[in-house]
Structures are given as C-alpha cells and as structure tokens.
Amino acid sequence: MLNPMRRMYHTKPLFTVAAWIAAGLASMLASCGPTVRPDFNSAEPAARNAAIVQAARGNDQSRIPDLIRMLRSDDPATRLLASEALESMTGQTMGYDPEGPEVERLAAIDRWREWDRIRASQPSLR
C-alpha cells in the first residue's frame, strides 16, 4: 500500500522568501481599506490568499483539500501560497511548480488529490 506521508518528490525548504513576501503583501493589503475575511470560496483573491495563510499558520490539516483546489487558481500568487502552505504542512510537493506549464501543474494536482484520498482513508495519517 502506498504511504502518502513518504516523500515522493524533491522538496524545497519550508515557506520560501517569495511565499512570505506574498503573505506579507496580502496582510498589508488587508489592512488597507475594508477588512478581508479569509474565505477559500471568495471571488476575491485577497480573501482566498488570506484563507491559505490562515490554514498554513494554524497547520489546519482539514484545509488540505481546499489548498489542493487553490493550486488550480488563475492567480499566480494564490498558486504559490497554496503550494508553499501544502509543503510546509505535509513536507511534500508532488512535483508541483506554481510557475510551470499548465499540463504539468494539472498532473501534479492529480498526484496531490491521490495523496489526499489515501491520507483520508487512513485515520492514522490524518
């Protein structure tokens, strides 16, 4: 049986400088003007990015499916934040490159979904 917790692909250090910069910008933008409420389902990128940062900071494993969904975003900052959050929470990358070609990103997202399916089916891994 596959062990989804095993490192399947080369990983980078936790939360790269770029992700922290993007998170900082999201926080700064949130303080300018109306309050941004973290929401993975919002039409506003700032709200989705705030939800990603909140999940990562709290190591909220229940948000992993939402983070995987955010990897499909049209917004490069959202993809980067989601990718870095998943890596920091799981130690995995599944070969996902937020700046890579769409076909490669979609293949990596499929690997993330399979990893999460296996993880969800094994209570000891949640």
MONOR-V868386 format. One record per residue. N is the residue number from 0. RES is the residue in one letter. OMEGA is omega in degrees with one decimal (999 if undefined). Layout:
# MONOR-V868386
n=N res=RES omega=OMEGA
n=N res=RES omega=OMEGA
This chain:
# MONOR-V868386
n=0 res=M omega=179.3
n=1 res=L omega=174.2
n=2 res=N omega=-175.1
n=3 res=P omega=-178.8
n=4 res=M omega=178.9
n=5 res=R omega=178.5
n=6 res=R omega=-177.9
n=7 res=M omega=-176.3
n=8 res=Y omega=178.2
n=9 res=H omega=179.2
n=10 res=T omega=177.7
n=11 res=K omega=176.6
n=12 res=P omega=-179.5
n=13 res=L omega=176.6
n=14 res=F omega=179.1
n=15 res=T omega=179.7
n=16 res=V omega=-178.8
n=17 res=A omega=179.4
n=18 res=A omega=178.6
n=19 res=W omega=177.3
n=20 res=I omega=178.7
n=21 res=A omega=178.0
n=22 res=A omega=178.2
n=23 res=G omega=177.2
n=24 res=L omega=177.8
n=25 res=A omega=178.6
n=26 res=S omega=179.8
n=27 res=M omega=179.1
n=28 res=L omega=179.7
n=29 res=A omega=-178.8
n=30 res=S omega=178.5
n=31 res=C omega=178.4
n=32 res=G omega=-175.8
n=33 res=P omega=179.1
n=34 res=T omega=177.0
n=35 res=V omega=178.1
n=36 res=R omega=179.0
n=37 res=P omega=-177.8
n=38 res=D omega=179.6
n=39 res=F omega=-175.3
n=40 res=N omega=-178.9
n=41 res=S omega=173.3
n=42 res=A omega=-178.3
n=43 res=E omega=178.3
n=44 res=P omega=-178.7
n=45 res=A omega=179.0
n=46 res=A omega=177.8
n=47 res=R omega=179.8
n=48 res=N omega=177.6
n=49 res=A omega=177.8
n=50 res=A omega=178.2
n=51 res=I omega=-179.6
n=52 res=V omega=179.9
n=53 res=Q omega=179.4
n=54 res=A omega=-179.4
n=55 res=A omega=-179.7
n=56 res=R omega=-179.8
n=57 res=G omega=-175.9
n=58 res=N omega=-176.2
n=59 res=D omega=-177.1
n=60 res=Q omega=179.7
n=61 res=S omega=-179.2
n=62 res=R omega=179.9
n=63 res=I omega=177.5
n=64 res=P omega=177.2
n=65 res=D omega=178.7
n=66 res=L omega=177.4
n=67 res=I omega=178.4
n=68 res=R omega=-179.1
n=69 res=M omega=177.0
n=70 res=L omega=179.9
n=71 res=R omega=-174.9
n=72 res=S omega=172.9
n=73 res=D omega=-177.5
n=74 res=D omega=-178.7
n=75 res=P omega=179.5
n=76 res=A omega=178.4
n=77 res=T omega=178.1
n=78 res=R omega=-179.7
n=79 res=L omega=180.0
n=80 res=L omega=-179.8
n=81 res=A omega=179.1
n=82 res=S omega=-179.8
n=83 res=E omega=178.1
n=84 res=A omega=178.5
n=85 res=L omega=-179.8
n=86 res=E omega=-178.9
n=87 res=S omega=-177.3
n=88 res=M omega=-172.9
n=89 res=T omega=-174.5
n=90 res=G omega=-177.1
n=91 res=Q omega=170.5
n=92 res=T omega=-175.1
n=93 res=M omega=178.8
n=94 res=G omega=-178.2
n=95 res=Y omega=175.5
n=96 res=D omega=-176.1
n=97 res=P omega=179.4
n=98 res=E omega=-177.4
n=99 res=G omega=177.1
n=100 res=P omega=-176.2
n=101 res=E omega=-178.1
n=102 res=V omega=178.1
n=103 res=E omega=177.1
n=104 res=R omega=-179.6
n=105 res=L omega=177.7
n=106 res=A omega=178.4
n=107 res=A omega=177.5
n=108 res=I omega=175.5
n=109 res=D omega=177.4
n=110 res=R omega=176.7
n=111 res=W omega=-179.1
n=112 res=R omega=177.7
n=113 res=E omega=177.7
n=114 res=W omega=-178.8
n=115 res=D omega=177.5
n=116 res=R omega=179.4
n=117 res=I omega=179.7
n=118 res=R omega=-178.1
n=119 res=A omega=-179.1
n=120 res=S omega=-179.3
n=121 res=Q omega=-175.3
n=122 res=P omega=-178.6
n=123 res=S omega=-178.0
n=124 res=L omega=-178.0
n=125 res=R omega=999
